């Protein structure tokens, strides 16, 4: 899960710091998610990331759409 954050972030032209600001997460946590160092993610965090990245939760989790 969350392996495509960098792809979606780059697609809309956000830096890690900008995404962190939009989601209330630290830039370090965004970096950890992108590098796969950290994979623990509560649904509330996933929702904030999906909203900020303008994607669905399924896209964020790399699940096929229903």
N, CA, C and O atoms as a GROMACS GRO file, in nm:
protein
  264
    1UNK      N    1   0.084  -0.119   0.000
    1UNK     CA    2   0.000   0.000   0.000
    1UNK      C    3   0.088   0.125   0.000
    1UNK      O    4   0.198   0.124   0.054
    2UNK      N    5   0.040   0.229  -0.060
    2UNK     CA    6   0.104   0.360  -0.059
    2UNK      C    7   0.229   0.370  -0.143
    2UNK      O    8   0.300   0.471  -0.137
    3UNK      N    9   0.257   0.269  -0.222
    3UNK     CA   10   0.381   0.272  -0.298
    3UNK      C   11   0.378   0.374  -0.411
    3UNK      O   12   0.483   0.412  -0.463
    4UNK      N   13   0.259   0.418  -0.449
    4UNK     CA   14   0.248   0.510  -0.562
    4UNK      C   15   0.232   0.656  -0.521
    4UNK      O   16   0.200   0.740  -0.605
    5UNK      N   17   0.252   0.688  -0.394
    5UNK     CA   18   0.237   0.826  -0.350
    5UNK      C   19   0.324   0.920  -0.433
    5UNK      O   20   0.276   1.025  -0.475
    6UNK      N   21   0.447   0.884  -0.456
    6UNK     CA   22   0.536   0.972  -0.532
    6UNK      C   23   0.483   0.994  -0.673
    6UNK      O   24   0.485   1.107  -0.723
    7UNK      N   25   0.434   0.890  -0.737
    7UNK     CA   26   0.378   0.903  -0.872
    7UNK      C   27   0.263   1.003  -0.871
    7UNK      O   28   0.261   1.096  -0.952
    8UNK      N   29   0.168   0.984  -0.781
    8UNK     CA   30   0.052   1.072  -0.775
    8UNK      C   31   0.092   1.213  -0.733
    8UNK      O   32   0.035   1.311  -0.782
    9UNK      N   33   0.188   1.224  -0.642
    9UNK     CA   34   0.234   1.355  -0.597
    9UNK      C   35   0.300   1.430  -0.712
    9UNK      O   36   0.272   1.548  -0.733
   10UNK      N   37   0.386   1.362  -0.786
   10UNK     CA   38   0.452   1.424  -0.901
   10UNK      C   39   0.351   1.463  -1.009
   10UNK      O   40   0.365   1.566  -1.074
   11UNK      N   41   0.250   1.379  -1.026
   11UNK     CA   42   0.149   1.402  -1.129
   11UNK      C   43   0.076   1.535  -1.110
   11UNK      O   44   0.040   1.601  -1.207
   12UNK      N   45   0.056   1.574  -0.984
   12UNK     CA   46  -0.014   1.701  -0.959
   12UNK      C   47   0.082   1.812  -0.916
   12UNK      O   48   0.039   1.922  -0.881
   13UNK      N   49   0.211   1.782  -0.918
   13UNK     CA   50   0.312   1.885  -0.895
   13UNK      C   51   0.329   1.930  -0.752
   13UNK      O   52   0.356   2.047  -0.726
   14UNK      N   53   0.314   1.838  -0.658
   14UNK     CA   54   0.334   1.871  -0.516
   14UNK      C   55   0.470   1.821  -0.468
   14UNK      O   56   0.514   1.713  -0.508
   15UNK      N   57   0.533   1.899  -0.384
   15UNK     CA   58   0.654   1.852  -0.316
   15UNK      C   59   0.612   1.769  -0.196
   15UNK      O   60   0.495   1.770  -0.157
   16UNK      N   61   0.705   1.698  -0.136
   16UNK     CA   62   0.674   1.624  -0.014
   16UNK      C   63   0.627   1.719   0.094
   16UNK      O   64   0.534   1.688   0.168
   17UNK      N   65   0.690   1.834   0.105
   17UNK     CA   66   0.652   1.932   0.207
   17UNK      C   67   0.511   1.984   0.185
   17UNK      O   68   0.436   2.002   0.281
   18UNK      N   69   0.474   2.009   0.060
   18UNK     CA   70   0.338   2.056   0.030
   18UNK      C   71   0.235   1.950   0.063
   18UNK      O   72   0.129   1.980   0.117
   19UNK      N   73   0.266   1.824   0.029
   19UNK     CA   74   0.174   1.715   0.061
   19UNK      C   75   0.161   1.699   0.212
   19UNK      O   76   0.052   1.677   0.264
   20UNK      N   77   0.272   1.710   0.280
   20UNK     CA   78   0.270   1.701   0.426
   20UNK      C   79   0.180   1.809   0.485
   20UNK      O   80   0.101   1.782   0.575
   21UNK      N   81   0.192   1.930   0.435
   21UNK     CA   82   0.111   2.041   0.483
   21UNK      C   83  -0.038   2.017   0.457
   21UNK      O   84  -0.121   2.047   0.543
   22UNK      N   85  -0.072   1.965   0.341
   22UNK     CA   86  -0.211   1.939   0.305
   22UNK      C   87  -0.273   1.826   0.388
   22UNK      O   88  -0.394   1.824   0.409
   23UNK      N   89  -0.190   1.734   0.435
   23UNK     CA   90  -0.242   1.617   0.506
   23UNK      C   91  -0.222   1.623   0.658
   23UNK      O   92  -0.280   1.543   0.731
   24UNK      N   93  -0.141   1.717   0.703
   24UNK     CA   94  -0.112   1.725   0.846
   24UNK      C   95  -0.010   1.622   0.892
   24UNK      O   96   0.006   1.598   1.012
   25UNK      N   97   0.060   1.563   0.797
   25UNK     CA   98   0.166   1.466   0.828
   25UNK      C   99   0.301   1.537   0.818
   25UNK      O  100   0.310   1.647   0.764
   26UNK      N  101   0.403   1.475   0.870
   26UNK     CA  102   0.537   1.531   0.857
   26UNK      C  103   0.594   1.495   0.720
   26UNK      O  104   0.554   1.396   0.659
   27UNK      N  105   0.688   1.576   0.673
   27UNK     CA  106   0.754   1.547   0.547
   27UNK      C  107   0.830   1.415   0.558
   27UNK      O  108   0.838   1.340   0.461
   28UNK      N  109   0.884   1.388   0.674
   28UNK     CA  110   0.956   1.262   0.697
   28UNK      C  111   0.866   1.141   0.682
   28UNK      O  112   0.908   1.038   0.628
   29UNK      N  113   0.743   1.152   0.729
   29UNK     CA  114   0.650   1.039   0.716
   29UNK      C  115   0.612   1.018   0.570
   29UNK      O  116   0.602   0.905   0.524
   30UNK      N  117   0.592   1.127   0.496
   30UNK     CA  118   0.563   1.115   0.353
   30UNK      C  119   0.680   1.044   0.284
   30UNK      O  120   0.660   0.953   0.204
   31UNK      N  121   0.801   1.085   0.315
   31UNK     CA  122   0.920   1.023   0.259
   31UNK      C  123   0.926   0.875   0.294
   31UNK      O  124   0.956   0.792   0.208
   32UNK      N  125   0.898   0.842   0.419
   32UNK     CA  126   0.900   0.701   0.461
   32UNK      C  127   0.798   0.618   0.384
   32UNK      O  128   0.828   0.506   0.343
   33UNK      N  129   0.676   0.673   0.364
   33UNK     CA  130   0.574   0.601   0.287
   33UNK      C  131   0.624   0.579   0.144
   33UNK      O  132   0.612   0.468   0.091
   34UNK      N  133   0.679   0.682   0.083
   34UNK     CA  134   0.724   0.672  -0.056
   34UNK      C  135   0.836   0.571  -0.072
   34UNK      O  136   0.842   0.501  -0.174
   35UNK      N  137   0.924   0.562   0.024
   35UNK     CA  138   1.037   0.469   0.016
   35UNK      C  139   1.001   0.329   0.063
   35UNK      O  140   1.082   0.237   0.051
   36UNK      N  141   0.882   0.312   0.117
   36UNK     CA  142   0.840   0.181   0.166
   36UNK      C  143   0.896   0.147   0.303
   36UNK      O  144   0.882   0.034   0.349
   37UNK      N  145   0.960   0.244   0.367
   37UNK     CA  146   1.017   0.223   0.500
   37UNK      C  147   0.904   0.207   0.602
   37UNK      O  148   0.913   0.130   0.697
   38UNK      N  149   0.800   0.282   0.578
   38UNK     CA  150   0.685   0.279   0.669
   38UNK      C  151   0.562   0.239   0.588
   38UNK      O  152   0.533   0.298   0.484
   39UNK      N  153   0.491   0.139   0.637
   39UNK     CA  154   0.372   0.093   0.565
   39UNK      C  155   0.249   0.093   0.653
   39UNK      O  156   0.140   0.061   0.607
   40UNK      N  157   0.265   0.129   0.780
   40UNK     CA  158   0.150   0.134   0.869
   40UNK      C  159   0.072   0.262   0.840
   40UNK      O  160   0.126   0.372   0.848
   41UNK      N  161  -0.054   0.246   0.806
   41UNK     CA  162  -0.132   0.363   0.768
   41UNK      C  163  -0.276   0.342   0.813
   41UNK      O  164  -0.344   0.249   0.769
   42UNK      N  165  -0.321   0.430   0.900
   42UNK     CA  166  -0.460   0.425   0.942
   42UNK      C  167  -0.549   0.474   0.827
   42UNK      O  168  -0.504   0.549   0.740
   43UNK      N  169  -0.673   0.430   0.827
   43UNK     CA  170  -0.768   0.471   0.724
   43UNK      C  171  -0.782   0.622   0.718
   43UNK      O  172  -0.794   0.679   0.610
   44UNK      N  173  -0.780   0.687   0.832
   44UNK     CA  174  -0.794   0.834   0.834
   44UNK      C  175  -0.677   0.901   0.761
   44UNK      O  176  -0.696   1.002   0.693
   45UNK      N  177  -0.558   0.846   0.774
   45UNK     CA  178  -0.441   0.901   0.704
   45UNK      C  179  -0.452   0.872   0.554
   45UNK      O  180  -0.424   0.959   0.472
   46UNK      N  181  -0.493   0.752   0.520
   46UNK     CA  182  -0.510   0.716   0.379
   46UNK      C  183  -0.612   0.807   0.312
   46UNK      O  184  -0.593   0.849   0.197
   47UNK      N  185  -0.720   0.838   0.382
   47UNK     CA  186  -0.821   0.928   0.326
   47UNK      C  187  -0.764   1.067   0.301
   47UNK      O  188  -0.790   1.128   0.196
   48UNK      N  189  -0.686   1.118   0.397
   48UNK     CA  190  -0.626   1.251   0.379
   48UNK      C  191  -0.530   1.251   0.262
   48UNK      O  192  -0.526   1.346   0.183
   49UNK      N  193  -0.451   1.145   0.249
   49UNK     CA  194  -0.358   1.134   0.137
   49UNK      C  195  -0.432   1.128   0.004
   49UNK      O  196  -0.397   1.197  -0.091
   50UNK      N  197  -0.535   1.044  -0.002
   50UNK     CA  198  -0.612   1.030  -0.126
   50UNK      C  199  -0.675   1.163  -0.166
   50UNK      O  200  -0.672   1.201  -0.284
   51UNK      N  201  -0.732   1.232  -0.071
   51UNK     CA  202  -0.794   1.362  -0.101
   51UNK      C  203  -0.690   1.461  -0.153
   51UNK      O  204  -0.713   1.527  -0.255
   52UNK      N  205  -0.578   1.471  -0.085
   52UNK     CA  206  -0.473   1.566  -0.125
   52UNK      C  207  -0.414   1.529  -0.261
   52UNK      O  208  -0.375   1.618  -0.338
   53UNK      N  209  -0.406   1.400  -0.291
   53UNK     CA  210  -0.348   1.354  -0.417
   53UNK      C  211  -0.450   1.343  -0.530
   53UNK      O  212  -0.415   1.311  -0.644
   54UNK      N  213  -0.578   1.369  -0.496
   54UNK     CA  214  -0.686   1.366  -0.594
   54UNK      C  215  -0.703   1.228  -0.659
   54UNK      O  216  -0.719   1.216  -0.780
   55UNK      N  217  -0.700   1.126  -0.573
   55UNK     CA  218  -0.718   0.988  -0.619
   55UNK      C  219  -0.817   0.919  -0.524
   55UNK      O  220  -0.850   0.972  -0.418
   56UNK      N  221  -0.862   0.801  -0.564
   56UNK     CA  222  -0.948   0.721  -0.478
   56UNK      C  223  -0.861   0.640  -0.380
   56UNK      O  224  -0.740   0.626  -0.399
   57UNK      N  225  -0.925   0.588  -0.278
   57UNK     CA  226  -0.852   0.500  -0.186
   57UNK      C  227  -0.802   0.376  -0.258
   57UNK      O  228  -0.692   0.328  -0.229
   58UNK      N  229  -0.881   0.322  -0.351
   58UNK     CA  230  -0.837   0.205  -0.427
   58UNK      C  231  -0.711   0.236  -0.508
   58UNK      O  232  -0.620   0.154  -0.515
   59UNK      N  233  -0.706   0.354  -0.569
   59UNK     CA  234  -0.586   0.391  -0.645
   59UNK      C  235  -0.466   0.404  -0.552
   59UNK      O  236  -0.357   0.358  -0.584
   60UNK      N  237  -0.489   0.466  -0.439
   60UNK     CA  238  -0.380   0.485  -0.344
   60UNK      C  239  -0.326   0.352  -0.294
   60UNK      O  240  -0.206   0.336  -0.273
   61UNK      N  241  -0.415   0.257  -0.275
   61UNK     CA  242  -0.375   0.125  -0.226
   61UNK      C  243  -0.334   0.031  -0.341
   61UNK      O  244  -0.303  -0.086  -0.319
   62UNK      N  245  -0.334   0.085  -0.463
   62UNK     CA  246  -0.297   0.007  -0.582
   62UNK      C  247  -0.387  -0.112  -0.602
   62UNK      O  248  -0.343  -0.219  -0.645
   63UNK      N  249  -0.515  -0.094  -0.572
   63UNK     CA  250  -0.614  -0.199  -0.593
   63UNK      C  251  -0.684  -0.173  -0.726
   63UNK      O  252  -0.700  -0.057  -0.766
   64UNK      N  253  -0.725  -0.278  -0.795
   64UNK     CA  254  -0.800  -0.255  -0.919
   64UNK      C  255  -0.935  -0.189  -0.888
   64UNK      O  256  -0.996  -0.222  -0.787
   65UNK      N  257  -0.982  -0.098  -0.972
   65UNK     CA  258  -1.110  -0.034  -0.947
   65UNK      C  259  -1.224  -0.135  -0.953
   65UNK      O  260  -1.216  -0.234  -1.025
   66UNK      N  261  -1.327  -0.108  -0.879
   66UNK     CA  262  -1.444  -0.199  -0.878
   66UNK      C  263  -1.538  -0.165  -0.989
   66UNK      O  264  -1.642  -0.229  -1.004
   0.00000   0.00000   0.00000
